[in-house]
């Protein structure tokens, strides 16, 4: 489940730089946390920070099934709000929870702060076969296990089936066909668009991933001061060339995602498609009412006809912080809050609408065969599950929020007409490399 989307401001970027600098970047070692949280009755209390929807029921289920370990859960804010509090606690050496919800792209940032423990000595490595391989690769480095996957966001194309059928427009299977569809939609309804370019870093990243662009590389076990940043690779450029062309021809809108206006646009017929994620059914079910049952899901268009390239947008994990006084019990919490828990996943799937990264849960007929009223009874997970199964490995940088912010800001400049679309990635690359080197990294371009 991705965090509530926000744009990373210049002050936040400066604070991140200050945190890294104050921590000594390459030399920091997190101090121990607060007092051991064992209650008088002998139970070990593990503090957890997370913002999952409907999470109270998951905590209750864990506590009921673990009489010797109890979870004390706090929602301190979503995404950047929680991360800012975590970084403050790590810098201070106290105040962090035992377990924290951390999105995949944020793991390297906390690793460079020595803020997360290796969970392998406490049995976490035994869980490898439980999870989607691409997700497991993002939480591990060699034999080290830095986090436990929970949910992800395999991408597919959501589209207004009623409008496509009404105007006899075929659902695009390639991006070239998608561009043709965009022109046909505009001809049918001059006020409509194929979709909106929402300037969301995670969404852009998922599109680049699906295009074969893997611009980042980082392994803290190999070299904590070396990072690869190659945003100007041809596979990355073609995404911005394509979308920039659609925006420039007024075939794609430029409204931000996740606003009341965006929901209204999806519900009114202004947008006919959305390259969305596996958590989309839950997100939209409560916000779109006029078009309930009129949407459907198809596989993502491909850059090469007949190909099967996929991308992911969003996803999160549980990680044990270095301040925990009970790393063994905290690892049990991280592994078992969801893990194989049928009760937790019943809540996660049917109330929180998470996309599960546990293989047996994602592959269960009750999930793959689940019909969604929002999609006219379509069993959309039959499309999302193969996407997750075919995702390849993908890495992030230790300053991914800065990267996403630069992608957003430079895209916004192109949308405003103050920057050619063809220079978005070059400018992002230059700014990110400059920042990385200023923080002591050797950058491979």
C-alpha positions, 0 to 999 in steps of 0.5 A: 500500500503506497503512502499518501502521495506528497511532493517532496519539498526543498525543505524536506530535501535539505532535512534529509541531507542534514540527517545524512550529514549529521549521521556521518553517512558512511560511519553512522551506527544507531544507538540502542532504543528505550527501556526493554518493554517487558510488562510485569506479567512477563509479556514482551511488548513490541511497538509498531508504527504503521499506516495500513488501513484496517490495521487494528484488527490485524493487531488484535488477531496477532495479540490473541494468537501470541500470548507472550508477545503483544503489539502496541501499534501507533499510526504516527502518519503516512509515508513521509510523515512517519519517515521524518519521525523515524529519521529524527529518532535514529539521529537522536539514538532513541524514540524509534519503534521496534518495528516500522512499516517501510515502503520498498524504495525507502529501505536503502535510505534506512540502511545507510543510517544503520537503522535496520537490523539483519533479521536473518539470525532470528529466522527470517531467511526461512521465509524466502519461499513464502514471498514473490521473488521480486519482493524478496530480492528487494528486502534482502542483500546477500544473506541479510534480510532487512525487511519482510514484504507485505503488499505490492502494486503490480500494474495493469490498465484500468479502462472504461469498458462501457465507453470503449464498447460504445465507440467500438474502440479496441483495448490497446495491447501496445503503447503505439495502439494506446497513442492511437486510442488517445487520438480517437478518444479526443475525436469522440469527446474533445473534453475527454482524455485517455488518462492523466499524467499525474506527476507521481514519482512511484507511478512514473517509476512503475512505468519506467520499470515496465519499459525495461528501465532499471536506472538504480543500483545499490548494495550496502554489503558490496559498497555502502558508498557506491550507487548507480544512477542511469536515468538517461538510458534509452529504456527510460527516455522512451517513457518520457518521450511517449508521455511528453508527446501525448501531453503536448498534443493535449491527448493526456491531461496533467491533473494530479492523482489522488485528489477530489478533482481526480476522482471526479474526473475518473467518475465523469468520463474525463479520463478513459484509462488509468495505468494503475496498481493491484491496490486500485480496486480498494482505493476506488471502490469507495470514491467512484459511484457514478461509474460503478461497474463500468470499469474493467482491467486489461494487461498493460500495453507493451512496448514490443508486440507480444512481449510480457514486460511488467512494472510495479507501483507501490508496496511495503514491508515490516522492518525491525529497527536497530533501537529494538531491545527485543530483536528476536520478538520484534522479528516474530512480529514482523514475520507473523503480523501478516505472513501466513495469518489467515485472519490477518489476510482476510482483513487485508484482502477484504477490508484493506484491499491490499495486494498480497505478496505471499505466494499462497495468498495471491494464488488462492482461488478465493483471491484470484477468483474474487469478483469486484462489483466496481469492475462489473464482476470481473475477476481482475486479480487473474490479471494482477497476479501474473504481473507480480509473478513475472516482475523482475528484480529492481533496485533503489537508491539510498535517497529515492525520495529525492529522486522521485521529487526531482522526477515530479518537479522536472515533469511539472516544469515540462507540463508548464512549458518551461522545460522541453520534455526531452530534458526532464531525465537529463536534468533529474540525472544531473541533480541527483548525481550532484546531490549523491556526490555531495553526500560522499557517494561514488556515482556510476553513471 
